[in-house]
Amino acid sequence: MLSAARKWAAGCPRERTSETLLGRQVPRIILIAAAVVVAYLVFSSVVTGLKSHGLAHDENAVRQEIADLQRQRGELVAIREYLSSDEYVESVARRVLGLVKPGETRVIVTSPDAGAEQPPAEATPAAGTWWESLFGP
């Protein structure tokens, strides 16, 4: 009798019940949920990778800036040491203030005036071209 009921059930259109409907939708819901989770994980890993790349680029730029600032600091320390040295103080005293050491004589050199005697200009030939004056006519 059981087989006759199966044959009759196989020949008749089945009525969808909530169990069969749930039985079919449960795998689809799981697949959709899994696809959403996988898409979220891929998206978040791509975003994290992009942020990591950007931070690495920023880190390199900051390291370069630190190296430049350390170089500038070294130059400024060297300038400060020179400005506080006796050599610099002496050069400023000589050039700016015109001071001399004991036992030295100050000598001031001046250039000749522009209006003073100038040697006479050479005579240029009045006629002819320059090669004639060099090589003759």
Backbone bond lengths (Angstrom), bond angles and torsions (degrees), N, CA, C in turn:
res aa  C-N    CA-C-N  psi(-1)  N-CA   C-N-CA  omega(-1)  CA-C   N-CA-C  phi
1 M - - - 1.415 - - 1.519 111.97 -
2 L 1.206 113.60 -30.96 1.450 118.42 178.99 1.521 110.16 -65.55
3 S 1.305 115.68 -37.18 1.449 117.84 179.99 1.524 111.15 -70.27
4 A 1.297 118.70 -33.23 1.445 121.88 177.99 1.511 110.40 -68.26
5 A 1.317 117.11 -35.16 1.452 120.74 178.41 1.519 109.86 -68.69
6 R 1.286 115.20 -35.57 1.482 118.40 178.49 1.519 110.15 -68.90
7 K 1.312 116.96 -41.70 1.457 119.54 179.72 1.519 110.03 -62.79
8 W 1.338 115.34 -43.41 1.451 119.05 179.01 1.528 110.30 -64.27
9 A 1.307 118.85 -40.22 1.455 122.70 179.84 1.520 110.40 -68.30
10 A 1.322 117.30 -33.07 1.457 120.80 -179.90 1.511 110.59 -71.61
11 G 1.334 117.57 -33.41 1.438 121.35 -178.67 1.507 112.87 -81.58
12 C 1.288 118.13 -26.37 1.455 121.91 -177.34 1.527 110.03 -90.31
13 P 1.309 115.23 146.66 1.463 116.21 174.90 1.514 109.66 -67.56
14 R 1.290 114.11 136.16 1.455 119.38 -177.15 1.505 110.90 -82.20
15 E 1.234 113.51 148.09 1.450 120.82 175.79 1.524 106.60 -93.18
16 R 1.288 116.22 130.89 1.478 119.12 -177.57 1.512 109.02 -78.04
17 T 1.275 112.37 126.79 1.450 118.12 177.96 1.517 108.04 -108.36
18 S 1.293 114.69 169.30 1.446 118.42 -178.09 1.520 111.41 -66.61
19 E 1.348 117.24 -27.92 1.456 118.97 179.86 1.517 111.05 -67.95
20 T 1.323 117.03 -47.59 1.451 119.06 -179.92 1.522 110.28 -68.70
21 L 1.308 117.07 -36.27 1.455 120.34 177.65 1.519 109.99 -64.65
22 L 1.308 116.07 -45.87 1.456 119.79 176.04 1.523 110.41 -65.70
23 G 1.286 116.69 -36.33 1.465 120.59 179.00 1.517 111.91 -62.09
24 R 1.300 117.24 -34.86 1.457 120.54 179.20 1.523 111.67 -83.83
25 Q 1.302 119.18 -34.69 1.451 121.70 -175.47 1.523 112.51 -81.60
26 V 1.256 119.98 -24.46 1.456 121.59 -179.11 1.523 110.62 -59.82
27 P 1.318 120.55 -48.01 1.470 118.15 177.74 1.528 112.48 -64.44
28 R 1.305 119.30 -37.36 1.467 121.04 178.07 1.523 110.53 -64.63
29 I 1.295 117.32 -43.04 1.457 121.00 179.46 1.524 109.75 -63.01
30 I 1.324 115.34 -41.79 1.473 118.96 178.65 1.521 110.34 -64.38
31 L 1.323 118.05 -42.86 1.465 120.96 178.82 1.522 111.27 -64.35
32 I 1.300 117.08 -42.10 1.466 120.36 179.28 1.523 110.12 -65.25
33 A 1.329 115.74 -43.89 1.469 119.12 178.75 1.536 110.97 -63.75
34 A 1.319 116.28 -41.01 1.471 119.96 178.55 1.524 110.64 -65.07
35 A 1.331 117.40 -39.61 1.470 120.65 178.33 1.524 110.36 -64.83
36 V 1.317 117.24 -39.69 1.463 120.62 178.26 1.525 109.89 -64.80
37 V 1.318 117.34 -42.93 1.469 120.92 179.86 1.526 110.62 -64.73
38 V 1.326 116.82 -44.00 1.462 120.60 178.77 1.522 110.55 -63.86
39 A 1.322 117.84 -42.59 1.471 120.64 178.36 1.524 110.75 -62.01
40 Y 1.341 116.09 -41.63 1.471 119.40 177.80 1.527 111.23 -63.65
41 L 1.313 117.49 -43.17 1.465 120.74 179.66 1.530 111.80 -64.06
42 V 1.324 116.39 -41.38 1.469 119.91 178.21 1.526 109.74 -65.52
43 F 1.309 116.77 -45.42 1.462 120.14 179.76 1.528 111.07 -61.19
44 S 1.332 117.00 -46.13 1.467 119.21 -178.36 1.521 111.39 -67.40
45 S 1.328 118.59 -34.22 1.468 119.56 178.19 1.531 111.03 -70.93
46 V 1.327 117.80 -35.83 1.467 120.45 176.61 1.531 110.15 -66.32
47 V 1.313 117.12 -43.76 1.466 120.66 178.66 1.530 110.11 -62.64
48 T 1.329 116.53 -43.17 1.469 120.37 178.70 1.521 110.88 -63.51
49 G 1.317 117.35 -40.01 1.469 120.98 177.57 1.518 111.83 -63.44
50 L 1.330 116.54 -42.18 1.466 119.80 178.67 1.525 111.38 -65.45
51 K 1.328 116.69 -40.61 1.461 119.94 177.40 1.523 110.50 -64.23
52 S 1.313 116.55 -40.36 1.464 121.04 179.61 1.525 110.78 -63.56
53 H 1.330 116.15 -41.80 1.472 120.20 178.16 1.527 110.46 -64.00
54 G 1.326 116.72 -43.01 1.465 120.57 178.58 1.515 111.79 -63.49
55 L 1.328 116.46 -41.08 1.465 119.83 178.53 1.525 111.33 -66.38
56 A 1.331 117.82 -37.27 1.464 120.86 177.35 1.529 110.23 -63.63
57 H 1.330 116.38 -40.43 1.466 120.27 177.95 1.529 110.13 -64.66
58 D 1.334 116.51 -44.25 1.463 120.44 177.97 1.524 111.13 -62.87
59 E 1.320 116.75 -37.83 1.465 120.49 179.34 1.524 110.47 -63.38
60 N 1.323 117.31 -42.73 1.466 120.44 178.23 1.521 111.03 -63.15
61 A 1.325 116.80 -40.44 1.467 120.01 179.41 1.526 110.47 -65.48
62 V 1.314 117.29 -40.08 1.469 120.63 179.79 1.524 109.98 -68.74
63 R 1.324 117.78 -39.95 1.473 120.38 177.28 1.531 110.74 -61.67
64 Q 1.335 116.96 -40.57 1.462 120.46 178.36 1.528 110.30 -65.09
65 E 1.327 116.49 -41.85 1.458 120.42 178.99 1.534 110.70 -64.40
66 I 1.314 116.77 -38.87 1.470 120.32 177.43 1.517 110.47 -63.02
67 A 1.333 116.95 -42.66 1.463 120.20 178.66 1.528 110.98 -62.67
68 D 1.338 117.08 -42.02 1.465 120.59 178.08 1.531 111.19 -63.63
69 L 1.324 116.31 -42.36 1.467 119.75 -179.63 1.529 111.39 -67.51
70 Q 1.323 117.16 -35.66 1.466 119.31 177.15 1.532 110.50 -67.20
71 R 1.333 116.52 -38.29 1.465 120.00 177.22 1.531 110.10 -64.25
72 Q 1.336 116.85 -44.30 1.466 120.45 178.49 1.522 111.04 -63.65
73 R 1.315 116.72 -38.84 1.461 120.13 178.33 1.525 110.20 -62.94
74 G 1.332 116.82 -41.84 1.464 120.43 177.38 1.520 111.74 -60.29
75 E 1.332 115.85 -42.44 1.467 119.75 178.33 1.537 110.86 -64.18
76 L 1.332 116.27 -42.79 1.463 119.86 -179.38 1.532 111.89 -66.55
77 V 1.319 116.76 -36.86 1.469 119.83 176.81 1.522 110.06 -64.83
78 A 1.337 116.62 -41.09 1.471 120.23 178.81 1.529 110.37 -64.53
79 I 1.332 117.61 -40.50 1.469 120.85 178.71 1.524 109.77 -65.81
80 R 1.332 117.16 -42.98 1.463 120.44 179.04 1.529 111.25 -61.03
81 E 1.325 116.09 -41.93 1.466 119.54 178.62 1.525 110.80 -64.42
82 Y 1.349 117.08 -40.37 1.458 119.91 178.89 1.532 110.62 -65.91
83 L 1.336 116.70 -42.34 1.470 120.11 -178.46 1.529 112.08 -66.29
84 S 1.296 117.42 -25.44 1.459 119.26 178.45 1.526 112.48 -95.03
85 S 1.323 117.42 2.87 1.463 120.50 -178.55 1.533 110.64 -82.29
86 D 1.306 115.65 158.90 1.469 121.53 178.16 1.530 111.17 -66.07
87 E 1.310 116.52 -31.77 1.468 121.26 179.81 1.529 110.62 -60.75
88 Y 1.334 117.45 -46.42 1.453 120.78 -179.69 1.528 110.86 -67.53
89 V 1.332 116.35 -43.37 1.467 119.73 -179.74 1.521 109.83 -59.85
90 E 1.323 117.48 -41.23 1.464 121.21 179.48 1.528 111.15 -66.17
91 S 1.345 117.10 -41.68 1.472 119.02 -179.33 1.524 111.08 -65.56
92 V 1.325 118.05 -38.26 1.464 120.59 178.20 1.528 109.86 -68.12
93 A 1.328 116.66 -40.25 1.461 119.90 179.36 1.521 110.64 -62.48
94 R 1.319 117.57 -37.79 1.472 120.57 -179.95 1.525 111.72 -74.25
95 R 1.361 116.93 -49.43 1.462 120.01 -174.08 1.516 112.93 -74.59
96 V 1.317 116.82 -50.74 1.464 120.78 -171.49 1.523 111.22 -84.94
97 L 1.307 116.23 -47.24 1.460 119.74 -174.14 1.525 113.11 -90.24
98 G 1.326 117.93 -15.48 1.457 121.30 178.63 1.529 113.41 72.45
99 L 1.315 117.90 24.56 1.463 121.19 -179.67 1.522 110.69 -82.71
100 V 1.333 116.16 155.20 1.465 122.34 176.76 1.524 108.20 -130.68
101 K 1.328 115.01 157.68 1.457 120.25 177.18 1.524 109.00 -76.20
102 P 1.310 116.84 158.13 1.466 118.97 176.36 1.521 110.75 -60.36
103 G 1.318 117.25 133.01 1.458 122.79 -179.10 1.519 113.24 92.49
104 E 1.314 119.27 -9.23 1.465 121.66 178.39 1.518 109.12 -95.59
105 T 1.318 115.45 154.51 1.459 121.57 176.85 1.518 107.81 -113.92
106 R 1.290 115.72 132.81 1.454 120.77 -180.00 1.514 109.30 -83.00
107 V 1.327 115.76 130.70 1.459 122.29 178.90 1.515 107.66 -122.74
108 I 1.334 116.10 128.33 1.459 121.23 178.09 1.512 107.81 -111.80
109 V 1.294 116.79 121.17 1.463 122.87 -179.89 1.515 107.46 -100.34
110 T 1.340 115.89 128.99 1.455 120.61 177.80 1.508 109.12 -119.08
111 S 1.302 117.06 156.17 1.456 121.78 178.72 1.516 108.92 -89.14
112 P 1.327 116.82 153.22 1.468 118.97 178.68 1.523 110.51 -64.76
113 D 1.317 116.08 152.26 1.460 121.01 179.50 1.526 110.04 -66.76
114 A 1.305 115.87 152.66 1.463 120.98 179.67 1.522 110.81 -72.56
115 G 1.334 118.65 -26.36 1.463 121.92 -177.34 1.530 112.59 -87.22
116 A 1.316 118.55 -1.87 1.470 121.12 -179.17 1.517 110.10 -70.48
117 E 1.323 114.89 176.00 1.473 120.04 -177.35 1.518 110.83 -57.04
118 Q 1.307 113.32 133.97 1.450 119.32 174.76 1.516 107.01 -118.80
119 P 1.302 116.61 147.29 1.469 117.67 179.95 1.524 109.99 -63.44
120 P 1.324 117.11 146.54 1.475 119.52 -179.23 1.524 110.63 -65.62
121 A 1.334 113.95 145.59 1.457 119.74 178.94 1.505 109.79 -74.27
122 E 1.329 117.12 146.46 1.463 121.11 179.64 1.524 109.13 -70.61
123 A 1.296 114.30 148.59 1.459 119.42 179.63 1.520 108.93 -74.96
124 T 1.321 115.77 137.68 1.456 120.58 177.75 1.502 108.16 -106.48
125 P 1.282 117.31 145.23 1.469 118.84 179.87 1.524 110.65 -64.68
126 A 1.308 115.79 137.21 1.452 121.29 -176.78 1.514 111.58 -74.95
127 A 1.305 117.31 -35.58 1.454 120.02 -176.48 1.516 108.98 -121.54
128 G 1.325 116.07 156.65 1.458 120.07 176.74 1.517 111.46 101.12
129 T 1.276 112.35 169.70 1.455 118.47 179.99 1.515 109.70 -100.14
130 W 1.286 116.77 171.46 1.458 120.79 -174.89 1.520 112.03 -66.29
131 W 1.328 118.77 -32.94 1.460 118.72 179.81 1.515 111.72 -73.02
132 E 1.322 116.02 -24.94 1.468 118.86 175.43 1.524 110.58 -70.32
133 S 1.321 115.57 -35.06 1.462 117.86 178.67 1.535 110.50 -72.12
134 L 1.340 117.55 -27.36 1.452 120.19 178.16 1.523 113.52 -84.76
135 F 1.330 117.12 -43.96 1.460 121.44 -172.65 1.528 113.86 -108.33
136 G 1.270 117.19 -8.05 1.456 121.40 179.91 1.522 111.04 90.43
137 P 1.351 114.76 167.67 1.474 117.89 -177.11 1.513 113.63 -74.29
